[in-house]
Amino acid sequence: MSPARTDHDSRRQDVSEAVWQVLAEHGFGGLTMRAVAAALGSSTGLVTHYFAGKRELIAHALDILEVRTAQRPRQAAPAPGLAALRTQILNILPLTPDAVAMNRIWVGSWDVALSDPDLFAAQTLRYERVRAGLRASIEDAQRLGELPDDGDPGRLATTVLAFTHGLVVQALFDPDRLAAETQTRLVDDFLAALTR
């Protein structure tokens, strides 16, 4: 007799939680079938029931990371346009301990995504979605007269994301110099420069 669907779903959730635990503690470098099995307190046979190999395990980990990123508490934009763009940037940055942990895992994912064509494609789509959200706020800001309307919104969204990711990396490597208040001030300086 096969296990009930709810048992299977519950076990899959347990496996996903174990994948997340390993990611949070050891990053992608420590994400192995054996490590997930240890976090579950089970055999690697159980883990291989869900993932045929490391590539599938990593793909699942990236999916979990995206879902948890989307579900984590975020600031709400007080208004459309420049205020929404500022909020989007702040929601990406490592301004809280939770956001620091999430960003460390995201940065760690870049290496694995760059080395696998399918993961690369999935990650590319993720960043296209981020840029699309930024672009929408930029277009609103241009329409509202908060940003010059002669700039290409797509190119500007790429610039904003490049600034944001650069700040993420610097803040992760130098958290004392780039505390949350400093990061926020740099964002405000950056946005002020865009309005000129």
N, C-alpha and C positions, 0 to 999 in steps of 0.2 A: 504494500500500500504506500503510495507516495505521500509526502508530507502535505498538510493543508497549505493553501496559498498564503494565508496570513502568517504561518510559520516561516515560509520561504521569504516573504516580504520583511518580516521581523529580523530574520537572520541576515538578509542583505543590508538592512539598516545598521545592524551591529557591525557588519564588515565595513560599511562606509564610515562609521564612527571610528573604527580602528585605523582605517586609512588616514582619516583626519588627525587622529592622535599622533600617528607616526610623522605625518607632515609637520604638524605644529612643533614636535619635539626635535625632529632630525632633518627636516627639509626633504627635498627631492633626492638628495644624495643618499639619504638613509631609508628611502622608501623601497623596501624589498618584500617579497612574499613572506619571508621568514619573520621580518619585523612586524608585519601586519598580523601574522599568526600569533606571535608573542603578545601583541597588544590585545588580541582576542582571547588569549589563553587557550588556543586550539592548535591543531596541526596545520601544516602548510597545505595538506590535502583539502581542507575546507576552503582555504583561500583560492586554490586552483580550481575549485568548483565554480567560482565566480569570475576568475580572470585566467585566461589561457597562458598569459605570460606577462612580463614586466611592462610591455608596451600598453596592454589593455589596462593594467593597474595604474599606470601614469595617466592615461586618457581619462580614467574614472576620477583620479585625484584632481585633474584639471577641472572636470565638470563639478566636482564637489566644491572646489575653490571658487568657481564662478557663482554657484548658487549661494554659498555662504557670504561672498562679497555682496551679492545683490540683497541678501536678507539682513545684513548687519545694520544697526541703527545709523541713520544718516541725518544730516541737517536738512531741513526743508527750505527750499528757495523762497525768500520773502516776496519776490516779484520776478517777472520775466526779464529777459535781457541780461544786462551786465551782472545784476544781483544773482541771477540763476547760474551764470557762468562761474562767478566767484564760488558759489556753493558747490557746484560740480567739482571744481578744482580742490576745494577744501575736503570734500568727501573722499577724494582719492589719497590725499596726503597722510603720512603717518603722524597724526596729531594726538592720538590716544594709544594706550598700550595695545588695545585690540587691533587698531589700524596699523601699528608697527608690526605686529605678528603677521597680519594678513599681507602686508607689503613685503615682508621678508620672504614669505612663501611665494608670492607672485614673482619677485625678482629671481628667486631660485628656480622657478619654472622656465625661465627664458632659455637656459642652457638645454634642457631636455626638448623644448619645443623647436629650437633652432636645428637640432640634430635629427629630427624625424619629419618627413614630408607631410604626413597626415596631421600630426600635432601642430606643425608649423601653420598649416592651412586653417586649423581650428583657432589658433591663437591670432592669426591675421584677421579672421572674422570678428573675434572679440574686440580687437582694437578698432576695427571699422565701426562697430557699434558705439564704442566710446566716442570716437571722433564725430559720428553722426549726432550724438546727443550734444556735444560741444558746439557743433555747427548750428544746430537749431537755436541754441541760446545766442550765438553770435549773430545769426540772421535777425533774431528778435531785437538784439541790441542795436543793430544797424537800422532796423525799421523804426525803433524808438528814438533814434538820433544819439544814442549813447556811444556808438562807435562809428568811425567814418564809413560811409557806405560805398567807398570805392575799392575796398579790399575784398579779395576773394575769400568767402567764408570757409571753404574747404581748406585752403592753404593756411588760413588763420587758425582753424581747428587743429591742424597738424602742428603748428607752432605752439599752441597752448598745451597740447599733450606732450610735446617734446620738453617744454619748460617744466611741466608738472612731473614727468618721469625723471628728469634730471634732478629736480628738487627732492623727489622720493629717495633716489640713490644717495645723494649727498647727506640727507637727514639720517638715513640708515647707518651710514659710515661715520657720521660725526654728530650724534644726537645732542651732545652738550652744546655745541656751537649753533645747531639748528633746532632749537627747542620749538614747541608748537607756536609760541608767540612770534618767534623770528620767522618761521615758515609763513605764518599768516601775513606778517608785514611784507615779506617778499612777494607774496601773491598780490597784495594791494598795490605795491610798487609796479609790478609787472602789468597789472590791469590799467593802472594810471598811465603807463607808457603807451599802452594800446589806444587810449582815448585821444592821444595827441595827434 
